[in-house]
């Protein structure tokens, strides 16, 4: 097997409030080997070269949601982005997720994102006394949760959504709404009506204009727009 | 340098499975609790667990906690403490059902109960044949579990300190634990969290090895902190190499693949596990399968151009089964091996996965140390659970699905014990000793001012390569001895690491340097403990431990049926007895291990 080194060029958004008056784009190159299959592998090499380049990372296999960033203009996870997916000869442009305050370099402040997630009460509500054994659920009812529970809270979707950019304090955003529908769809949850009441609001749910950027960028292949559509459907159904 | 002090009833370090489970107990009991975590809770490495959590629910066929206990003791190669193992196996149904009540989306059987699949080493009727004991949410059990527990913590209003790096354990002259020092990563601010109860749930340290399924964050922070504060580390020579990491990438492929019917094959296409484990075959315990794979590769029957991996084949399974039960594996195959596992086998190699040893604890989650001639005396105010702790339920080799069970059972019991102890304690906090705080300030100050020194990335890489070379799946007397010297050399480098980034704001270079201080303690504990243990047991197998009637497969119960304790000071070793007496049932007697 060849392990040939090649040089990759980057343009990276840099900003350290401790040193920099304002953000700038840095041109930087790094040698990588063929075993550096993913963008994250290349970024780890970059950081070995310049330890001040700052980004989050953990599992390196697309389940923890740490290394979401804007890659050549599109949100994604560095650990799931293949190096051979980039056009040759052009620098790879890395920016922080759009629409959230930047703490440093590619690290954004996700407070607003998690605030919206928390606002939908992302936990099972069932006020019956818990039975001695598991609550029963048919495989078909459980299947309703597929495509919903797998969310990794990376924020690629919400920070790709123009409605979230304009109203991050009022619009729940695709990730939060996907989570809301995950509990609405769960046969064990008893708070459907309260959950729908909470979302029946010109902003919280209805700022979604089905632009579908969320679907386009989700690294887990989930479909928040579909979940939002189902919530809207339930609201219509209960109104008639 | 300045710091501030904040007072809490309890501080929990780590927000993976064990930390979140403990936090539920503390929050529900109404104690003022701070949960410190260096990553947002759902980014903790519990999220990467795939195949399931063990519980003898018996949803598909007859099962019993006593059978589970037997399997766990046998899996541990008799090094596990039988009281703690009985406790864990008996508690399994309760904690798994609780999790279901929290909302965890387990897969279901047609009758609506939790779906269970077979897993390595889990058998019915005391080792007879594989049993379906692993409760699963597809192949994303850890993710589903971690999110369900984080969500429960939102419900009970747990107070999190997200992206805070714990730095040192605060221990006074009596040896009592009074909290931790920590750094707010966003600002660089240092705070002493002064607490009456301190629970460590800091996870594993698999990043001491070069090839690991572990996340970047698994740097043994709790172990390093404990070791620096004079707490010994237990059984650190025992590291689990998971049979199926993706060759080259290290990413985990769940044992659930073999539970669903996957088969390991060598370059001849042979199902070689039939030779090594005629009864359990591909579902033998992990140490056994990893050694068999390594032997196949060493004897020239590996696959690929370099003959350096074997194949995990599921192409004979119905595609619907794969897409329903193993969707994440299908995705990992495409992403990290470039293989569609519906059509082609996956290239796999044994990869460092789990630390059986850790901070010594008992089944109540209390940290215990030798004192005044007794082997296990609780350290006042200090508790630990999950991978960072050694209860010891995994002994010399852990069974798959017992790690998620461990973090649930002992996360809960550590939380319960802390709640009980807080109920008995007075209102006052014991005064803080200045010494522990000074240690933290000195560490950070050194990094801020070190101008010429060792590069963090290079030094870490040297350590990882050395550990891989000197303390891998098979161990050799001479290599272990040379490994002790090599790691001791690298330790000197770690003491003079240098970072170029001196910023106060979210300085990840500084965090990596501080993490390396912890990794090196774990590496040293591992290599020194492994060098000293001159037998083969579970995951620790060495060339000079010979197979005789008194020492079957090199296991020497006469001299080595005991736990190792490594002390940082002077790199000293001590030993303590294994608890052979369970809580209520008869001892599971020693015998030769075969699958």
Interface residues (C-beta under 8 A of the other chain):
Chain A: X1 X16 X17 X18 X19 X35 X37 X47 X48 X50 X51 X52 X54 X55 X56 X57 X58 X59 X60 X61 X62 X63 X64 X65 X66 X80 X103 X104 X107 X110 X114 X118 X121 X122 X123 X124 X126 X130 X132 X133 X134 X135 X136 X137 X138 X139 X141 X142 X145 X149 X150 X152 X153 X183 X186 X188 X189
Chain B: X39 X40 X42 X43 X44 X45 X47 X48 X57 X96 X97 X100 X101 X102 X103 X105 X106 X107 X108 X109 X110 X111 X112 X113 X114 X137 X140 X143 X144 X147 X151 X152 X154 X155 X186 X215 X216 X217 X248 X249 X251 X252 X305 X306 X328 X331 X332 X335 X336 X455 X456 X457 X458 X499 X500 X501 X503 X504 X505 X506 X507 X508 X509 X512
